[in-house]
Amino acid sequence: MAKKENNRITTPKVEAMWACVTKPTNKYQTKGARPEDQEYKITVLLNPNVEEHQLFMKKLKELWIECGKEKKCPKGQPKNFPAKKHFRKEDGSDTGLFEVSFRSNAEYKPRIFDAKGTPVTGELLVGNGSIVRVSGNYSFYGPELSGGGVKLYLSAVQVIELVEWKGGSAADYGFDAQQGYDVEAGYKDDFAPPVTDSDVPASDSVDPDGLPF
């Protein structure tokens, strides 16, 4: 659908997760993806206890309500809220934070700026924990498409504090410390049985009527 006029939306300062903003990634996590299957993406965390974040979440809720009316969703409510609960990777527990993702197809490369507003050229590996602001646009989709909702398009990112991604730590892949092989001390054969992480709850959907704003 055509994007709405005056539909610019910009986050406050937020913590970044899983940012692919100077080089696109595969939408479907498969090998040999076609160019049309590539996208730029950034996911950020919102804390409902921070006033600026709370106001941004309130804006998302207003858009969600507007979408339900405009697209004539059942009971006036789209199925998909543009934020979801964030869970700890270690044990699947609720952090109390919310994730919001902005995306754009590979042909729409987002602009990147530093804290002073100077354009950044070349590849920049924005790692988890970086502090950014994200600017984009929104559009509404109707109930015929997965129940309806608000889609956020990625236009630009301002990197305020950079934590450069360098390949990820063991914890980033869900590994905790175990007894056994030690690259510094050599191999030990008295390792303990593996410990499995708790499963992340199957449902992380947000009930907008229960949000704290």
Backbone as a chain_set.jsonl record, in Angstrom:
{"seq": "MAKKENNRITTPKVEAMWACVTKPTNKYQTKGARPEDQEYKITVLLNPNVEEHQLFMKKLKELWIECGKEKKCPKGQPKNFPAKKHFRKEDGSDTGLFEVSFRSNAEYKPRIFDAKGTPVTGELLVGNGSIVRVSGNYSFYGPELSGGGVKLYLSAVQVIELVEWKGGSAADYGFDAQQGYDVEAGYKDDFAPPVTDSDVPASDSVDPDGLPF", "coords": {"N": [[0.828, -1.188, 0.0], [0.302, 2.369, -0.445], [2.425, 4.663, 1.257], [1.515, 6.594, 4.123], [0.98, 10.149, 4.194], [3.136, 12.484, 5.85], [4.149, 10.687, 7.744], [6.354, 10.257, 9.299], [8.401, 8.814, 11.807], [10.259, 8.821, 14.765], [12.55, 7.479, 17.031], [13.29, 7.947, 20.56], [16.484, 8.16, 22.31], [17.766, 4.938, 22.341], [18.545, 1.501, 23.168], [20.344, -0.576, 20.993], [19.725, -3.626, 19.184], [20.759, -6.443, 17.292], [21.536, -5.161, 14.78], [21.56, -4.507, 11.386], [22.599, -2.412, 9.386], [24.298, -1.235, 7.539], [24.915, -3.181, 5.808], [22.937, -5.461, 4.13], [20.845, -8.116, 5.44], [19.673, -11.547, 5.307], [16.226, -12.011, 4.998], [14.966, -14.399, 5.634], [16.743, -16.091, 6.817], [18.178, -18.041, 5.338], [20.441, -19.802, 3.138], [21.981, -18.621, 0.094], [20.217, -16.573, -0.733], [17.919, -14.652, -2.691], [18.366, -11.364, -4.181], [16.045, -9.848, -3.672], [15.217, -10.938, -1.327], [16.662, -9.841, 0.664], [17.291, -7.571, 3.389], [17.535, -4.482, 5.252], [17.836, -3.977, 8.742], [16.944, -3.093, 12.069], [16.65, -3.68, 15.489], [15.367, -2.373, 18.458], [15.419, -1.568, 21.993], [12.91, -0.718, 24.324], [12.193, 0.96, 27.33], [9.647, 0.968, 29.566], [9.731, 2.459, 31.873], [11.146, 4.714, 31.43], [10.636, 8.036, 30.611], [10.712, 9.207, 27.977], [10.722, 6.916, 26.404], [8.315, 5.811, 27.154], [6.516, 7.67, 26.086], [6.998, 7.278, 23.37], [6.104, 4.638, 23.057], [3.453, 5.079, 23.634], [2.749, 6.547, 21.399], [2.99, 4.535, 19.446], [0.886, 2.914, 20.251], [-1.278, 4.592, 19.724], [-1.115, 4.71, 16.939], [-1.637, 2.049, 16.356], [-4.295, 1.831, 17.179], [-5.442, 3.653, 15.395], [-4.906, 2.328, 13.001], [-6.568, 0.073, 13.276], [-9.103, 1.23, 13.037], [-8.983, 2.485, 10.497], [-8.449, 0.354, 8.76], [-10.539, -1.257, 9.253], [-10.509, -3.458, 11.061], [-11.414, -6.559, 12.719], [-13.452, -6.004, 15.52], [-12.244, -3.597, 15.683], [-9.543, -3.79, 16.191], [-6.243, -4.371, 15.263], [-4.379, -7.41, 14.774], [-1.649, -7.471, 15.237], [0.584, -5.856, 17.256], [2.977, -3.209, 17.108], [5.195, -3.733, 18.756], [6.954, -5.985, 20.892], [7.263, -8.182, 23.72], [10.355, -8.415, 25.499], [12.612, -11.0, 26.16], [14.886, -12.61, 28.423], [17.804, -14.149, 27.2], [19.129, -16.117, 28.551], [17.401, -17.519, 30.366], [14.823, -17.204, 29.488], [13.151, -15.454, 30.839], [10.971, -12.659, 31.475], [12.023, -9.421, 30.726], [10.828, -7.024, 31.161], [11.145, -5.089, 29.316], [10.604, -3.809, 25.94], [10.644, -4.841, 22.527], [11.213, -3.267, 19.422], [11.099, -3.231, 15.939], [12.579, -1.989, 12.961], [12.491, -2.033, 9.433], [13.817, -2.285, 6.073], [13.702, -2.853, 2.555], [16.39, -4.219, 0.533], [17.033, -2.449, -1.529], [16.621, 0.02, -0.48], [18.696, 1.588, 1.127], [19.51, 2.51, 4.412], [20.36, 5.735, 5.782], [23.227, 6.616, 7.676], [24.308, 8.242, 10.594], [26.654, 9.985, 12.713], [27.014, 10.916, 16.222], [27.145, 13.679, 16.071], [25.799, 14.249, 13.811], [27.081, 13.857, 11.43], [27.378, 12.278, 8.291], [27.918, 8.762, 8.01], [30.05, 6.728, 6.212], [30.718, 3.666, 4.422], [31.134, 0.346, 5.888], [29.631, -0.272, 8.989], [29.673, -1.841, 12.008], [27.257, -2.174, 14.062], [26.865, -3.012, 17.251], [25.154, -5.029, 19.807], [23.874, -3.161, 22.527], [24.74, -0.701, 21.709], [23.95, 2.793, 21.644], [21.38, 4.436, 20.1], [19.434, 6.466, 17.791], [16.521, 6.018, 15.889], [15.109, 6.585, 12.753], [12.214, 6.577, 10.727], [9.461, 5.472, 8.671], [5.927, 4.797, 8.803], [3.362, 2.426, 7.99], [0.04, 1.13, 7.444], [-1.377, -2.138, 7.52], [-3.967, -4.357, 6.463], [-6.501, -6.616, 7.929], [-6.543, -8.811, 6.254], [-3.971, -9.495, 5.836], [-2.244, -11.33, 7.756], [-3.765, -10.531, 9.939], [-3.592, -7.821, 10.327], [-1.958, -4.642, 11.127], [0.729, -2.407, 12.179], [3.374, -1.33, 10.235], [6.844, -0.691, 10.409], [9.157, 1.221, 8.739], [12.593, 1.395, 7.919], [14.619, 4.236, 7.792], [16.808, 5.891, 8.601], [19.647, 5.97, 10.833], [20.956, 7.236, 13.796], [23.97, 7.032, 15.354], [24.809, 7.172, 18.565], [26.259, 6.236, 20.797], [28.664, 3.952, 20.202], [28.902, 0.472, 20.249], [30.917, -1.686, 18.987], [30.281, -4.481, 16.941], [31.882, -7.575, 17.15], [31.797, -10.195, 16.395], [30.564, -11.631, 18.409], [30.035, -13.034, 21.681], [30.355, -16.072, 23.693], [28.061, -16.107, 25.253], [26.286, -14.716, 23.653], [25.437, -16.637, 21.926], [23.971, -18.294, 23.466], [25.433, -19.914, 25.195], [26.54, -21.046, 28.342], [28.935, -21.08, 31.097], [30.824, -24.069, 31.453], [32.192, -27.072, 32.942], [35.191, -28.54, 31.696], [36.816, -28.661, 28.533], [39.441, -26.333, 28.353], [40.748, -23.665, 26.794], [42.965, -22.296, 27.594], [44.09, -23.813, 29.639], [44.177, -26.403, 28.731], [42.881, -29.732, 27.826], [40.337, -31.262, 29.817], [38.902, -34.134, 31.259], [36.885, -34.421, 33.051], [34.365, -33.278, 32.818], [31.141, -31.794, 33.464], [27.695, -32.947, 33.1], [25.762, -31.644, 30.33], [23.988, -28.544, 30.628], [20.776, -27.464, 29.985], [19.187, -24.611, 28.595], [16.239, -22.888, 29.721], [13.174, -22.99, 27.869], [12.214, -20.316, 25.741], [9.252, -18.509, 26.316], [6.431, -19.452, 24.369], [4.626, -17.58, 23.418], [4.948, -14.194, 22.821], [3.457, -12.023, 22.467], [1.935, -8.766, 22.656], [-0.463, -7.325, 24.732], [-2.063, -4.557, 24.032], [-3.914, -3.164, 25.623], [-3.078, -3.692, 28.144], [-0.733, -2.355, 28.546], [1.628, -0.217, 30.239], [0.891, 2.599, 29.858]], "CA": [[0.0, 0.0, 0.0], [1.047, 3.622, -0.426], [2.691, 5.157, 2.595], [0.73, 7.747, 4.498], [1.711, 11.399, 4.23], [3.532, 12.945, 7.185], [4.166, 9.508, 8.599], [7.678, 10.101, 9.888], [8.424, 8.434, 13.213], [11.649, 8.789, 15.228], [12.655, 7.023, 18.414], [14.254, 8.622, 21.442], [17.71, 7.369, 22.453], [17.41, 3.582, 22.728], [19.601, 0.504, 23.033], [20.195, -1.341, 19.763], [19.937, -5.069, 19.114], [20.695, -7.081, 15.98], [21.499, -4.121, 13.762], [22.177, -4.706, 10.064], [22.205, -1.126, 8.83], [25.158, -0.849, 6.415], [24.965, -4.344, 4.926], [21.66, -6.159, 4.354], [20.835, -9.499, 5.882], [18.61, -12.345, 4.701], [14.969, -11.979, 5.75], [14.469, -15.722, 6.006], [17.828, -16.864, 7.434], [18.548, -19.178, 4.506], [21.598, -19.566, 2.289], [21.703, -18.402, -1.316], [19.0, -15.764, -0.859], [17.812, -13.737, -3.816], [18.476, -9.969, -3.741], [14.766, -9.363, -3.139], [15.006, -11.506, 0.003], [17.559, -9.167, 1.59], [16.729, -6.396, 4.038], [18.209, -3.807, 6.351], [16.984, -4.146, 9.909], [17.462, -2.81, 13.404], [15.714, -3.876, 16.6], [15.769, -1.565, 19.611], [14.734, -1.87, 23.247], [12.231, 0.386, 24.986], [11.965, 0.759, 28.765], [8.438, 1.733, 29.919], [9.985, 3.303, 33.041], [11.803, 5.926, 30.943], [9.548, 8.878, 30.106], [10.77, 9.344, 26.516], [10.333, 5.627, 25.844], [6.884, 5.656, 27.407], [5.812, 8.504, 25.112], [7.102, 6.63, 22.063], [5.201, 3.487, 23.089], [2.099, 5.628, 23.559], [2.545, 6.873, 19.992], [2.748, 3.276, 18.75], [-0.468, 2.458, 20.577], [-2.201, 5.451, 18.984], [-1.086, 4.262, 15.548], [-2.296, 0.737, 16.341], [-5.734, 2.098, 17.247], [-5.806, 4.279, 14.119], [-4.887, 1.267, 11.995], [-7.764, -0.745, 13.439], [-10.245, 1.957, 12.501], [-8.827, 2.734, 9.064], [-8.468, -0.906, 8.018], [-11.766, -1.976, 9.629], [-10.145, -4.743, 11.651], [-12.44, -7.093, 13.618], [-13.528, -5.333, 16.815], [-11.446, -2.38, 15.616], [-8.207, -4.032, 16.716], [-5.339, -5.212, 14.479], [-3.831, -8.52, 15.542], [-0.219, -7.318, 15.509], [1.059, -4.606, 17.829], [4.34, -3.017, 16.594], [6.215, -3.975, 19.771], [6.746, -7.256, 21.577], [8.021, -8.321, 24.96], [11.742, -8.87, 25.385], [12.922, -12.039, 27.134], [16.302, -12.915, 28.611], [18.257, -15.297, 26.437], [19.635, -17.156, 29.446], [16.374, -18.356, 30.996], [13.503, -16.941, 28.929], [12.32, -14.636, 31.713], [10.544, -11.367, 30.962], [12.873, -8.343, 31.219], [10.053, -5.81, 31.369], [11.405, -4.207, 28.182], [9.878, -4.121, 24.712], [11.407, -4.787, 21.288], [10.584, -2.662, 18.257], [11.959, -3.441, 14.781], [12.424, -1.214, 11.737], [13.039, -2.79, 8.306], [13.669, -1.759, 4.713], [14.243, -3.751, 1.546], [17.798, -3.976, 0.23], [17.217, -1.319, -2.44], [16.46, 1.26, 0.279], [19.746, 1.586, 2.152], [19.314, 3.606, 5.359], [21.469, 6.649, 6.021], [23.799, 6.463, 9.009], [24.935, 9.469, 11.077], [27.254, 9.883, 14.035], [26.311, 11.69, 17.242], [27.122, 15.087, 15.679], [25.008, 14.393, 12.598], [27.92, 13.672, 10.254], [27.101, 11.002, 7.641], [28.891, 7.688, 8.125], [30.143, 5.944, 4.988], [31.375, 2.387, 4.643], [30.456, -0.61, 6.753], [29.702, -0.009, 10.413], [29.088, -2.971, 12.719], [26.599, -1.66, 15.26], [26.621, -4.171, 18.099], [24.199, -4.932, 20.911], [24.291, -2.229, 23.565], [24.946, 0.631, 21.146], [22.851, 3.725, 21.869], [21.042, 4.998, 18.796], [18.084, 6.921, 17.485], [16.103, 5.447, 14.613], [14.07, 7.348, 12.054], [11.589, 5.795, 9.669], [8.072, 5.76, 8.32], [5.018, 3.712, 9.137], [2.173, 2.219, 7.165], [-0.915, 0.189, 8.016], [-1.848, -3.227, 6.672], [-5.282, -4.79, 6.917], [-6.668, -7.943, 8.537], [-6.323, -9.872, 5.276], [-2.544, -9.813, 5.901], [-1.829, -11.748, 9.109], [-4.574, -9.93, 10.992], [-3.471, -6.367, 10.363], [-0.996, -4.063, 12.053], [1.52, -1.243, 11.805], [4.711, -1.698, 9.79], [7.808, 0.386, 10.574], [10.198, 1.183, 7.721], [13.858, 1.985, 8.354], [15.144, 5.283, 6.907], [18.103, 6.399, 9.028], [20.068, 5.652, 12.199], [21.994, 8.073, 14.395], [24.718, 6.256, 16.339], [25.234, 8.094, 19.618], [27.34, 5.519, 21.478], [28.897, 2.74, 19.414], [29.524, -0.761, 20.734], [31.136, -2.361, 17.718], [30.103, -5.929, 16.94], [33.135, -8.233, 16.78], [31.605, -11.628, 16.203], [29.717, -12.206, 19.441], [30.618, -13.851, 22.741], [29.66, -17.341, 23.899], [26.726, -15.828, 25.794], [25.428, -14.279, 22.556], [24.917, -17.825, 21.265], [23.235, -19.088, 24.442], [26.317, -20.815, 25.931], [27.018, -20.633, 29.652], [30.191, -21.732, 31.472], [30.758, -25.493, 31.79], [33.472, -27.716, 33.217], [35.655, -29.288, 30.546], [37.925, -28.128, 27.756], [39.868, -24.98, 28.656], [41.732, -23.327, 25.773], [44.161, -21.798, 28.242], [44.684, -24.815, 30.531], [44.221, -27.712, 28.105], [41.68, -30.557, 27.922], [40.017, -31.98, 31.039], [37.845, -35.09, 30.919], [35.94, -34.562, 34.16], [33.34, -32.253, 32.641], [29.802, -32.094, 33.99], [26.659, -33.1, 32.066], [25.305, -30.359, 29.811], [22.828, -27.892, 31.228], [19.976, -26.845, 28.926], [18.462, -23.391, 28.951], [14.776, -22.956, 29.678], [12.612, -22.531, 26.61], [11.567, -19.006, 25.722], [7.8, -18.683, 26.186], [6.002, -19.524, 22.972], [3.907, -16.372, 23.033], [5.505, -12.949, 23.322], [2.611, -10.958, 21.953], [1.615, -7.707, 23.592], [-1.847, -6.868, 24.843], [-1.945, -3.099, 24.171], [-4.747, -2.635, 26.704], [-2.41, -3.91, 29.411], [0.537, -1.653, 28.59], [1.647, 0.797, 31.318], [0.857, 3.973, 29.378]], "C": [[0.871, 1.248, 0.0], [1.244, 4.081, 1.013], [1.871, 6.4, 2.873], [1.601, 9.002, 4.451], [2.012, 11.775, 5.669], [3.583, 11.791, 8.186], [5.541, 9.215, 9.159], [7.55, 9.722, 11.364], [9.878, 8.237, 13.629], [11.683, 8.398, 16.694], [13.447, 8.014, 19.256], [15.545, 7.809, 21.459], [17.351, 5.999, 23.029], [18.616, 2.67, 22.556], [19.328, -0.369, 21.816], [20.429, -2.824, 19.992], [19.964, -5.464, 17.641], [20.584, -6.062, 14.841], [22.248, -4.548, 12.507], [21.805, -3.474, 9.25], [23.123, -0.632, 7.718], [25.342, -1.989, 5.427], [23.709, -5.159, 5.172], [21.857, -7.596, 4.803], [19.681, -10.234, 5.223], [17.366, -12.323, 5.574], [14.636, -13.33, 6.356], [15.552, -16.633, 6.554], [18.17, -18.128, 6.651], [19.73, -18.807, 3.636], [21.144, -19.325, 0.847], [20.471, -17.568, -1.568], [19.07, -14.884, -2.096], [17.936, -12.297, -3.304], [17.188, -9.436, -3.128], [14.442, -9.927, -1.761], [15.888, -10.853, 1.06], [16.88, -7.934, 2.187], [17.724, -5.775, 5.002], [17.264, -3.861, 7.544], [17.699, -3.659, 11.157], [16.335, -3.012, 14.41], [16.248, -3.111, 17.799], [14.92, -1.924, 20.822], [14.15, -0.603, 23.848], [11.943, 0.013, 26.438], [10.762, 1.599, 29.179], [8.608, 2.615, 31.147], [10.729, 4.589, 32.675], [10.76, 6.774, 30.221], [9.544, 8.971, 28.591], [10.347, 8.048, 25.832], [8.83, 5.414, 26.001], [6.062, 6.467, 26.401], [5.859, 7.887, 23.721], [6.172, 5.422, 21.992], [3.748, 3.948, 23.019], [1.764, 5.993, 22.124], [2.258, 5.612, 19.182], [1.338, 2.756, 19.015], [-1.505, 3.286, 19.836], [-2.267, 5.041, 17.519], [-1.807, 2.931, 15.391], [-3.811, 0.904, 16.356], [-6.228, 2.706, 15.939], [-5.863, 3.25, 12.996], [-6.157, 0.426, 12.071], [-9.002, -0.098, 12.864], [-10.163, 2.081, 10.99], [-8.978, 1.459, 8.244], [-9.658, -1.789, 8.377], [-11.441, -3.397, 10.125], [-11.271, -5.24, 12.549], [-12.327, -6.478, 15.006], [-12.656, -4.082, 16.863], [-10.021, -2.542, 16.073], [-7.384, -4.891, 15.759], [-4.762, -6.313, 15.367], [-2.419, -8.231, 16.035], [0.118, -5.925, 16.017], [2.521, -4.425, 17.421], [5.441, -3.087, 17.643], [5.918, -5.326, 20.401], [7.626, -7.329, 22.818], [9.424, -8.856, 24.681], [12.036, -9.858, 26.515], [14.428, -12.264, 27.228], [16.668, -14.19, 27.869], [18.635, -16.454, 27.353], [18.543, -18.083, 29.968], [14.965, -18.093, 30.483], [12.608, -16.078, 29.789], [12.07, -13.255, 31.101], [11.412, -10.265, 31.566], [12.092, -7.093, 31.591], [10.261, -4.783, 30.273], [10.6, -4.654, 26.967], [10.8, -3.963, 23.51], [10.568, -4.128, 20.19], [11.561, -2.769, 17.098], [11.566, -2.535, 13.622], [13.112, -1.982, 10.612], [12.905, -1.985, 7.008], [14.264, -2.77, 3.749], [15.639, -3.297, 1.124], [18.016, -2.778, -0.69], [17.071, 0.032, -1.741], [17.455, 1.279, 1.438], [19.546, 2.761, 3.106], [20.556, 4.49, 5.453], [21.92, 6.502, 7.473], [24.521, 7.758, 9.375], [25.601, 9.213, 12.416], [26.506, 10.8, 14.994], [26.189, 13.166, 16.88], [26.297, 15.331, 14.42], [25.811, 14.274, 11.322], [27.608, 12.331, 9.608], [28.249, 10.021, 7.796], [28.877, 6.901, 6.821], [30.893, 4.65, 5.276], [30.594, 1.517, 5.608], [30.691, -0.278, 8.213], [28.974, -1.135, 11.133], [28.545, -2.492, 14.059], [26.192, -2.847, 16.125], [25.57, -3.932, 19.159], [24.745, -3.993, 21.98], [24.629, -0.849, 23.041], [23.722, 1.496, 21.438], [22.606, 4.487, 20.575], [19.703, 5.731, 18.855], [17.762, 6.404, 16.094], [14.978, 6.288, 14.036], [13.514, 6.497, 10.92], [10.206, 6.301, 9.348], [7.218, 4.573, 8.732], [3.93, 3.6, 8.09], [1.299, 1.185, 7.853], [-1.196, -0.93, 7.019], [-3.076, -3.854, 7.312], [-5.339, -6.213, 7.422], [-6.479, -9.091, 7.56], [-4.857, -10.302, 5.247], [-2.16, -10.08, 7.353], [-2.575, -11.026, 10.218], [-4.469, -8.431, 11.121], [-2.455, -5.869, 11.371], [-0.294, -2.854, 11.471], [2.918, -1.71, 11.435], [5.619, -0.489, 9.883], [8.948, 0.201, 9.578], [11.434, 1.932, 8.215], [14.352, 3.0, 7.334], [16.551, 5.705, 7.297], [18.356, 6.013, 10.482], [21.134, 6.661, 12.625], [22.662, 7.267, 15.502], [25.31, 7.221, 17.357], [26.377, 7.5, 20.431], [27.502, 4.179, 20.778], [29.546, 1.646, 20.247], [29.691, -1.618, 19.49], [31.018, -3.863, 17.857], [31.368, -6.591, 16.421], [32.973, -9.745, 16.72], [30.773, -12.299, 17.266], [30.474, -13.052, 20.437], [29.855, -15.162, 22.846], [28.235, -17.116, 24.384], [25.759, -15.389, 24.698], [24.804, -15.458, 21.817], [24.193, -18.758, 22.239], [24.083, -20.046, 25.24], [26.657, -20.221, 27.285], [28.279, -21.434, 29.995], [29.953, -23.171, 31.9], [32.154, -25.965, 32.226], [33.893, -28.506, 31.985], [36.811, -28.611, 29.857], [38.179, -26.665, 28.071], [40.986, -24.627, 27.686], [43.03, -22.84, 26.38], [44.861, -22.867, 29.072], [44.805, -26.19, 29.892], [42.978, -28.514, 28.391], [41.552, -31.217, 29.289], [38.845, -32.898, 30.732], [36.826, -35.269, 32.022], [34.833, -33.516, 34.064], [31.978, -32.749, 33.116], [28.832, -32.304, 32.842], [26.184, -31.733, 31.588], [24.067, -29.85, 30.527], [22.073, -27.185, 30.113], [19.267, -25.618, 29.446], [16.963, -23.652, 28.943], [14.281, -22.435, 28.343], [12.03, -21.137, 26.772], [10.068, -19.226, 25.558], [7.364, -18.6, 24.735], [5.335, -18.235, 22.52], [4.553, -15.151, 23.663], [4.7, -11.764, 22.829], [2.257, -9.979, 23.063], [0.132, -7.43, 23.571], [-1.794, -5.375, 25.055], [-2.781, -2.532, 25.304], [-4.086, -2.816, 28.058], [-1.088, -3.194, 29.537], [0.475, -0.52, 29.598], [1.714, 2.219, 30.815], [-0.43, 4.208, 28.607]], "O": [[2.036, 1.2, 0.395], [0.371, 3.918, 1.866], [1.568, 7.169, 1.961], [2.814, 8.928, 4.645], [1.262, 11.442, 6.586], [3.122, 11.911, 9.321], [5.864, 8.067, 9.462], [6.694, 10.247, 12.077], [10.642, 7.568, 12.934], [10.924, 8.932, 17.503], [14.194, 8.831, 18.717], [15.678, 6.857, 20.689], [16.711, 5.908, 24.076], [19.585, 3.022, 21.883], [18.209, -0.846, 21.629], [21.207, -3.229, 20.855], [19.254, -4.868, 16.83], [19.648, -6.107, 14.042], [23.424, -4.907, 12.564], [20.819, -3.484, 8.512], [22.762, 0.309, 7.011], [25.865, -1.787, 4.332], [23.432, -5.519, 6.316], [22.903, -8.203, 4.572], [18.8, -9.604, 4.639], [17.449, -12.59, 6.772], [14.09, -13.407, 7.456], [15.315, -17.827, 6.74], [18.426, -19.175, 7.246], [19.996, -17.624, 3.419], [20.07, -19.765, 0.437], [19.743, -17.825, -2.527], [20.143, -14.43, -2.494], [17.648, -12.027, -2.138], [17.229, -8.66, -2.174], [13.513, -9.464, -1.098], [15.868, -11.259, 2.222], [16.005, -7.333, 1.565], [18.631, -6.44, 5.503], [16.045, -3.797, 7.386], [18.916, -3.798, 11.282], [15.208, -2.566, 14.198], [17.434, -3.188, 18.118], [13.844, -2.508, 20.693], [14.796, 0.444, 23.882], [11.508, -1.099, 26.734], [10.839, 2.827, 29.148], [7.737, 3.433, 31.444], [10.918, 5.458, 33.526], [10.076, 6.286, 29.321], [8.491, 8.832, 27.969], [9.686, 8.081, 24.795], [8.163, 4.905, 25.101], [5.029, 6.0, 25.923], [4.883, 7.957, 22.974], [5.52, 5.206, 20.971], [2.91, 3.28, 22.412], [0.638, 5.782, 21.672], [1.377, 5.618, 18.321], [0.681, 2.226, 18.119], [-2.506, 2.745, 19.367], [-3.344, 5.024, 16.923], [-2.509, 2.713, 14.403], [-4.527, 0.207, 15.636], [-7.285, 2.335, 15.43], [-6.753, 3.292, 12.146], [-6.752, 0.103, 11.043], [-9.852, -0.768, 12.277], [-11.136, 1.821, 10.282], [-9.564, 1.478, 7.162], [-9.786, -2.91, 7.887], [-12.018, -4.384, 9.668], [-12.018, -4.428, 13.093], [-11.246, -6.435, 15.594], [-12.359, -3.565, 17.94], [-9.338, -1.548, 16.323], [-7.772, -6.022, 15.465], [-4.673, -6.148, 16.584], [-2.028, -8.682, 17.112], [-0.042, -4.937, 15.301], [3.256, -5.412, 17.389], [6.524, -2.544, 17.427], [4.767, -5.761, 20.439], [8.617, -6.608, 22.933], [9.641, -9.638, 23.756], [11.746, -9.585, 27.68], [15.151, -12.126, 26.242], [15.938, -15.181, 27.905], [18.485, -17.621, 26.99], [18.731, -19.299, 30.011], [14.008, -18.688, 30.979], [11.414, -15.97, 29.509], [12.871, -12.76, 30.308], [11.53, -10.177, 32.788], [12.62, -6.202, 32.257], [9.633, -3.724, 30.286], [9.998, -5.728, 26.962], [11.637, -3.061, 23.475], [9.375, -4.397, 20.053], [12.735, -2.432, 17.251], [10.384, -2.34, 13.339], [14.198, -2.525, 10.811], [12.024, -1.138, 6.86], [15.222, -3.465, 4.086], [16.02, -2.145, 1.328], [19.075, -2.152, -0.64], [17.363, 1.071, -2.333], [17.093, 1.018, 2.585], [19.423, 3.9, 2.654], [21.674, 4.027, 5.224], [21.108, 6.293, 8.374], [25.262, 8.309, 8.561], [25.177, 8.337, 13.17], [25.489, 11.392, 14.632], [25.255, 13.839, 17.316], [26.114, 16.475, 14.005], [25.296, 14.554, 10.239], [27.573, 11.321, 10.311], [29.416, 10.403, 7.723], [27.821, 6.456, 6.372], [31.62, 4.556, 6.265], [29.526, 1.901, 6.085], [31.824, -0.03, 8.626], [27.787, -1.359, 10.894], [29.268, -2.414, 15.052], [25.283, -3.598, 15.772], [25.143, -2.801, 19.392], [25.933, -4.025, 22.299], [24.792, 0.086, 23.825], [22.596, 0.999, 21.476], [23.516, 5.107, 20.025], [18.953, 5.628, 19.826], [18.632, 6.358, 15.224], [14.028, 6.653, 14.728], [14.255, 5.786, 10.241], [9.831, 7.417, 9.71], [7.728, 3.481, 8.979], [3.618, 4.565, 7.392], [1.756, 0.456, 8.733], [-1.247, -0.693, 5.812], [-3.213, -3.882, 8.535], [-4.349, -6.942, 7.357], [-6.276, -10.23, 7.98], [-4.53, -11.353, 4.697], [-1.797, -9.16, 8.086], [-2.064, -10.92, 11.332], [-5.172, -7.823, 11.928], [-2.124, -6.556, 12.338], [-0.667, -2.344, 10.414], [3.576, -2.399, 12.215], [5.234, 0.612, 9.49], [9.619, -0.831, 9.566], [11.322, 2.978, 8.854], [14.494, 2.68, 6.153], [17.408, 5.865, 6.427], [17.429, 5.766, 11.253], [22.096, 6.905, 11.896], [22.012, 6.866, 16.467], [26.21, 7.997, 17.037], [27.355, 8.187, 20.721], [26.579, 3.365, 20.764], [30.59, 1.849, 20.866], [28.729, -2.205, 18.996], [31.583, -4.455, 18.776], [31.877, -6.212, 15.366], [33.925, -10.485, 16.973], [30.313, -13.423, 17.066], [31.448, -13.715, 20.082], [28.838, -15.354, 22.179], [27.314, -17.83, 23.988], [24.559, -15.649, 24.787], [23.773, -15.311, 21.161], [23.841, -19.882, 21.88], [23.538, -20.922, 25.911], [27.018, -19.049, 27.386], [28.647, -22.357, 29.269], [28.999, -23.462, 32.622], [33.161, -25.33, 31.913], [33.047, -29.081, 31.301], [37.691, -28.05, 30.51], [37.256, -25.85, 28.06], [42.062, -25.223, 27.743], [44.087, -22.953, 25.759], [46.085, -22.844, 29.203], [45.468, -27.066, 30.448], [42.099, -28.051, 29.118], [42.543, -31.68, 29.854], [37.907, -32.508, 30.037], [35.987, -36.166, 31.95], [34.413, -32.942, 35.068], [31.707, -33.949, 33.161], [29.111, -31.885, 31.719], [26.201, -30.768, 32.353], [23.218, -30.623, 30.971], [22.658, -26.394, 29.372], [18.804, -25.584, 30.586], [16.482, -24.537, 28.237], [14.891, -21.545, 27.75], [11.433, -20.813, 27.799], [9.654, -20.048, 24.741], [7.867, -17.779, 23.969], [5.466, -17.842, 21.361], [4.692, -15.072, 24.883], [5.197, -10.639, 22.777], [2.278, -10.317, 24.246], [-0.467, -7.311, 22.502], [-1.501, -4.939, 26.169], [-2.405, -1.52, 25.896], [-4.481, -2.168, 29.028], [-0.377, -3.387, 30.523], [-0.582, 0.077, 29.805], [2.534, 2.993, 31.307], [-0.661, 5.311, 28.112]]}, "num_chains": 1, "name": "protein.A"}
